[in-house]
Amino acid sequence: MVQIDTTTTLERFRRFLISSTCKSFIPEGYLRDPEVFPEKEGEFGSIYVEAADKVTLKKIREITFINAKGILGIIYVSKSGNTRLKWRQVRGYVGKVSGEASTNSLVNLIMARVLTKEDAEGMMRGLAEPKGQAQRAIEEAEQSADEPGLTSSTSEIQDWEENHHKVEDV
């Protein structure tokens, strides 16, 4: 496991949640709506969104899609239980992500631009697992980032942030 302690936007963490849980079946309209988040309860993995206002939209498989406003925090536990992350609002739509992440989650964090490749490499130097497996995770994330779909360029994310929310420096 890798200790995570970084700052990111709510949208980037939302993209991480989607890529980790429901990328293959989220409706296109939900994917593009910055107020739609996945939630999940259960014995194997969970996502809880703490928000001032939440409305249930639709349940698909084990994921309940919600429309949430005024998000204060998000708690994510992977199916395996190896990843446990929290996003806590710091100011506006910027928050702090902390917890532990598996190699697979590290890939999704890179794809969602929560972490940079350099951040991940630095964090993985402390891993007990073989370096080859960690390096493969980084290479997989780089290859996946070039594929169409969930990932967005930095300019697309910045455009979204400028048009939807004012992001203040932390």
C-alpha positions in Angstrom: 0.0 0.0 0.0 1.0 3.6 -0.7 0.3 6.4 1.7 -1.6 9.2 -0.1 -1.6 12.8 1.1 -2.2 15.4 -1.6 -4.5 18.2 -2.7 -6.9 18.0 -5.7 -10.1 19.3 -7.1 -13.5 17.6 -6.4 -13.8 16.9 -10.2 -10.6 15.0 -10.3 -11.5 12.9 -7.3 -15.0 12.3 -8.9 -13.2 11.0 -12.0 -11.1 8.7 -9.8 -14.2 7.3 -8.2 -15.8 6.7 -11.6 -12.8 5.0 -13.1 -12.4 2.8 -10.0 -16.0 1.7 -9.8 -18.3 2.3 -12.7 -16.5 3.5 -15.8 -17.8 0.6 -18.0 -21.5 1.3 -17.3 -22.0 4.9 -16.1 -24.5 6.6 -18.4 -22.9 9.2 -20.7 -25.0 12.1 -19.2 -23.9 11.2 -15.7 -20.3 11.0 -16.7 -20.4 14.6 -18.1 -22.4 16.0 -15.2 -20.0 17.3 -12.4 -22.7 17.0 -9.8 -23.3 13.3 -10.3 -21.4 10.9 -8.0 -21.4 7.2 -7.5 -22.3 5.9 -4.0 -22.1 2.3 -2.8 -23.0 0.5 0.4 -22.1 -3.1 1.2 -19.8 -5.7 2.6 -17.3 -5.3 -0.3 -16.3 -1.7 -0.9 -18.2 1.5 -0.2 -18.4 5.1 -1.3 -20.1 7.7 0.9 -20.6 11.3 -0.2 -21.2 13.8 2.6 -23.1 16.7 1.0 -25.5 19.5 2.0 -27.9 18.3 -0.6 -28.2 14.8 -2.2 -30.8 13.3 -4.5 -30.8 9.7 -5.7 -31.0 9.5 -9.5 -30.7 5.8 -10.4 -29.2 2.5 -9.2 -27.2 0.4 -11.7 -25.7 -2.8 -10.5 -24.3 -2.1 -7.0 -23.8 1.7 -7.6 -26.4 4.3 -6.8 -25.9 7.5 -8.8 -26.6 10.7 -6.9 -26.8 14.4 -7.7 -24.9 16.1 -4.9 -24.3 19.8 -4.1 -22.3 21.3 -1.3 -19.9 18.4 -0.9 -17.9 18.4 2.3 -16.2 15.0 2.0 -16.1 11.6 0.3 -15.0 8.3 1.8 -13.9 5.5 -0.6 -13.1 1.9 0.3 -12.3 -0.4 -2.6 -13.9 -3.8 -3.1 -10.8 -5.6 -1.8 -10.4 -3.2 1.2 -6.8 -2.4 0.2 -7.6 1.2 -0.7 -9.1 3.6 1.8 -9.2 7.2 0.8 -10.9 10.3 2.0 -11.4 13.6 0.2 -12.1 16.5 2.5 -13.0 20.0 1.4 -10.4 22.6 2.1 -11.7 25.6 0.2 -14.4 25.7 -2.5 -14.0 22.8 -4.8 -10.4 22.0 -3.6 -9.8 19.3 -1.1 -7.3 17.1 0.6 -7.0 13.4 -0.3 -5.5 11.1 2.3 -5.3 7.4 3.1 -3.9 4.3 1.6 -4.0 3.2 -2.0 -3.2 -0.1 -3.7 -1.2 -0.2 -6.9 -4.4 -0.5 -9.0 -5.9 2.6 -7.3 -2.7 4.4 -7.9 -3.2 3.8 -11.6 -6.7 5.3 -11.4 -5.4 8.2 -9.4 -2.9 9.0 -12.1 -5.5 8.6 -14.9 -7.8 11.0 -13.1 -4.9 13.5 -12.6 -5.2 13.4 -8.8 -1.5 12.4 -8.8 1.2 13.0 -11.4 3.5 10.3 -12.6 6.3 11.9 -10.6 4.2 11.9 -7.4 3.4 8.3 -7.8 7.0 7.3 -8.5 8.1 9.1 -5.3 5.3 7.4 -3.3 6.1 4.0 -4.6 9.8 4.1 -3.6 8.5 3.3 -0.1 6.5 0.2 -1.3 7.4 -3.3 0.0 6.2 -4.9 -3.3 8.7 -5.6 -6.1 9.6 -2.5 -8.0 8.7 -4.2 -11.3 5.0 -4.4 -10.4 4.9 -0.8 -9.3 6.7 0.4 -12.5 4.2 -1.6 -14.6 1.3 0.2 -12.8 2.8 3.6 -13.8 3.3 2.5 -17.4 -0.2 1.1 -17.6 -1.6 4.5 -16.3 0.4 6.4 -19.0 -0.9 4.2 -21.7 -4.5 4.4 -20.5 -4.3 8.2 -20.2 -3.8 8.3 -24.0 -7.0 6.3 -24.6 -10.3 8.1 -25.3 -13.0 7.9 -22.6 -12.9 9.0 -19.0 -9.5 10.7 -18.9 -9.3 14.4 -19.8 -6.5 16.7 -20.7 -5.3 19.2 -18.1 -6.7 22.0 -20.3 -10.2 20.3 -20.4 -10.2 20.0 -16.6 -9.0 23.6 -16.2 -11.7 24.8 -18.6 -14.4 22.9 -16.7 -13.1 24.3 -13.4 -13.2 27.9 -14.8 -16.7 27.5 -16.2 -18.3 25.6 -13.3 -16.5 26.6 -10.1 -14.0 29.1 -9.0 -11.0 27.1 -7.7 -9.0 29.1 -5.2 -5.4 28.4 -4.4 -4.8 26.4 -1.2 
